[in-house]
Amino acid sequence: MNPTDLNIPENPRYDFFLTLLGIFMTSSSFYYLFISPVEEIRIVLNIALVAGYLLFTYGIIQMAERHKIENKLFIIKSFIQRKSDIAQLKREGIIDTTEEASLNVYLRDEILNYIEKYKK
């Protein structure tokens, strides 16, 4: 399997812009909340303040999730690349069958350790 076969689809990354929009909404609502003398506008600004905070929080959570998925994908790609490197060394005659088997066992143990680490 080629490591490029695991590419995730290129979806637009709106999480950063949602976070920026949340910061802008929160800060502007907070500012105008103090200078506005009209009570009806203050109610709307309170709602905008909460909505901006929620938007900011949602954007941060989405960025963290995307970062976690991209890290796991990178590690999986590196395992696959190392497996193909072992096969390439075997084809070129640099290592023999017993060395290939020991490297494959080592790689398998490393993958199992990775799975156990992130299963928790």
C-alpha positions as a Markdown table, in Angstrom:
| # | Residue | x | y | z |
|---|---|---|---|---|
| 1 | Met | 0.0 | 0.0 | 0.0 |
| 2 | Asn | 1.3 | 3.4 | -1.0 |
| 3 | Pro | 1.3 | 6.1 | 1.8 |
| 4 | Thr | -0.4 | 8.5 | -0.6 |
| 5 | Asp | -3.4 | 6.2 | -0.7 |
| 6 | Leu | -4.4 | 7.4 | 2.8 |
| 7 | Asn | -4.9 | 11.0 | 1.9 |
| 8 | Ile | -8.0 | 12.5 | 3.5 |
| 9 | Pro | -10.2 | 14.6 | 1.2 |
| 10 | Glu | -9.2 | 18.2 | 1.1 |
| 11 | Asn | -12.1 | 19.8 | 2.9 |
| 12 | Pro | -12.2 | 23.6 | 3.5 |
| 13 | Arg | -10.8 | 24.4 | 6.9 |
| 14 | Tyr | -13.4 | 26.8 | 8.3 |
| 15 | Asp | -12.4 | 26.2 | 11.9 |
| 16 | Phe | -9.8 | 28.9 | 12.0 |
| 17 | Phe | -12.1 | 31.5 | 10.5 |
| 18 | Leu | -14.9 | 30.4 | 12.9 |
| 19 | Thr | -12.5 | 31.1 | 15.8 |
| 20 | Leu | -11.6 | 34.5 | 14.4 |
| 21 | Leu | -15.2 | 35.4 | 13.9 |
| 22 | Gly | -16.0 | 34.3 | 17.4 |
| 23 | Ile | -13.2 | 36.5 | 18.8 |
| 24 | Phe | -14.4 | 39.4 | 16.8 |
| 25 | Met | -18.0 | 38.9 | 17.8 |
| 26 | Thr | -17.1 | 38.5 | 21.5 |
| 27 | Ser | -14.8 | 41.5 | 21.6 |
| 28 | Ser | -17.0 | 43.9 | 19.7 |
| 29 | Ser | -20.1 | 42.9 | 21.7 |
| 30 | Phe | -18.2 | 43.3 | 24.9 |
| 31 | Tyr | -17.0 | 46.7 | 23.9 |
| 32 | Tyr | -20.4 | 48.0 | 22.7 |
| 33 | Leu | -22.1 | 46.5 | 25.8 |
| 34 | Phe | -20.4 | 49.1 | 28.0 |
| 35 | Ile | -21.0 | 52.2 | 25.8 |
| 36 | Ser | -24.6 | 51.5 | 24.8 |
| 37 | Pro | -27.2 | 53.3 | 26.9 |
| 38 | Val | -30.2 | 51.6 | 25.2 |
| 39 | Glu | -31.5 | 48.5 | 27.1 |
| 40 | Glu | -32.9 | 46.7 | 24.0 |
| 41 | Ile | -29.6 | 46.9 | 22.3 |
| 42 | Arg | -27.8 | 45.6 | 25.4 |
| 43 | Ile | -30.0 | 42.5 | 25.3 |
| 44 | Val | -29.0 | 41.9 | 21.7 |
| 45 | Leu | -25.3 | 42.5 | 22.5 |
| 46 | Asn | -25.5 | 40.0 | 25.4 |
| 47 | Ile | -26.9 | 37.4 | 23.0 |
| 48 | Ala | -24.1 | 38.3 | 20.5 |
| 49 | Leu | -21.5 | 38.0 | 23.3 |
| 50 | Val | -22.7 | 34.5 | 24.1 |
| 51 | Ala | -22.9 | 33.5 | 20.5 |
| 52 | Gly | -19.4 | 34.8 | 19.8 |
| 53 | Tyr | -18.0 | 32.8 | 22.7 |
| 54 | Leu | -19.8 | 29.6 | 21.6 |
| 55 | Leu | -18.5 | 30.2 | 18.0 |
| 56 | Phe | -14.9 | 30.7 | 19.3 |
| 57 | Thr | -15.1 | 27.6 | 21.5 |
| 58 | Tyr | -16.5 | 25.5 | 18.6 |
| 59 | Gly | -13.7 | 26.7 | 16.3 |
| 60 | Ile | -11.0 | 25.8 | 18.9 |
| 61 | Ile | -12.5 | 22.3 | 19.4 |
| 62 | Gln | -12.6 | 21.7 | 15.6 |
| 63 | Met | -9.0 | 22.8 | 15.2 |
| 64 | Ala | -7.9 | 20.5 | 18.0 |
| 65 | Glu | -9.8 | 17.5 | 16.5 |
| 66 | Arg | -8.3 | 18.2 | 13.0 |
| 67 | His | -4.8 | 18.4 | 14.5 |
| 68 | Lys | -5.3 | 15.1 | 16.3 |
| 69 | Ile | -6.6 | 13.4 | 13.2 |
| 70 | Glu | -3.7 | 14.8 | 11.1 |
| 71 | Asn | -1.1 | 13.6 | 13.6 |
| 72 | Lys | -2.6 | 10.1 | 13.7 |
| 73 | Leu | -2.6 | 10.0 | 9.9 |
| 74 | Phe | 1.0 | 11.1 | 9.7 |
| 75 | Ile | 2.1 | 8.3 | 12.1 |
| 76 | Ile | 0.1 | 5.7 | 10.1 |
| 77 | Lys | 1.8 | 7.0 | 6.9 |
| 78 | Ser | 5.2 | 6.7 | 8.5 |
| 79 | Phe | 4.5 | 3.1 | 9.5 |
| 80 | Ile | 3.5 | 2.3 | 6.0 |
| 81 | Gln | 6.5 | 4.0 | 4.5 |
| 82 | Arg | 8.8 | 2.1 | 6.9 |
| 83 | Lys | 7.2 | -1.2 | 5.8 |
| 84 | Ser | 7.7 | -0.3 | 2.1 |
| 85 | Asp | 11.3 | 0.6 | 2.9 |
| 86 | Ile | 11.9 | -2.8 | 4.5 |
| 87 | Ala | 10.4 | -4.5 | 1.4 |
| 88 | Gln | 12.7 | -2.3 | -0.9 |
| 89 | Leu | 15.8 | -3.3 | 1.1 |
| 90 | Lys | 14.8 | -7.0 | 0.7 |
| 91 | Arg | 14.3 | -6.6 | -3.1 |
| 92 | Glu | 17.7 | -4.9 | -3.5 |
| 93 | Gly | 19.3 | -7.8 | -1.5 |
| 94 | Ile | 20.7 | -5.5 | 1.2 |
| 95 | Ile | 18.9 | -7.6 | 3.9 |
| 96 | Asp | 18.1 | -11.2 | 3.9 |
| 97 | Thr | 14.8 | -13.0 | 4.9 |
| 98 | Thr | 15.7 | -13.3 | 8.6 |
| 99 | Glu | 16.6 | -9.7 | 9.0 |
| 100 | Glu | 13.4 | -8.7 | 7.1 |
| 101 | Ala | 11.4 | -10.9 | 9.5 |
| 102 | Ser | 13.0 | -9.4 | 12.6 |
| 103 | Leu | 12.4 | -5.8 | 11.3 |
| 104 | Asn | 8.8 | -6.7 | 10.5 |
| 105 | Val | 8.3 | -8.1 | 14.0 |
| 106 | Tyr | 9.9 | -4.9 | 15.5 |
| 107 | Leu | 7.6 | -2.7 | 13.3 |
| 108 | Arg | 4.5 | -4.8 | 14.3 |
| 109 | Asp | 5.4 | -4.3 | 18.0 |
| 110 | Glu | 5.9 | -0.6 | 17.5 |
| 111 | Ile | 2.4 | -0.4 | 15.8 |
| 112 | Leu | 0.8 | -2.3 | 18.7 |
| 113 | Asn | 2.4 | -0.1 | 21.2 |
| 114 | Tyr | 1.1 | 2.9 | 19.4 |
| 115 | Ile | -2.4 | 1.5 | 19.3 |
| 116 | Glu | -2.3 | 0.7 | 23.0 |
| 117 | Lys | -1.0 | 4.2 | 23.8 |
| 118 | Tyr | -3.9 | 5.9 | 22.0 |
| 119 | Lys | -6.6 | 3.4 | 23.0 |
| 120 | Lys | -6.7 | 4.9 | 26.5 |
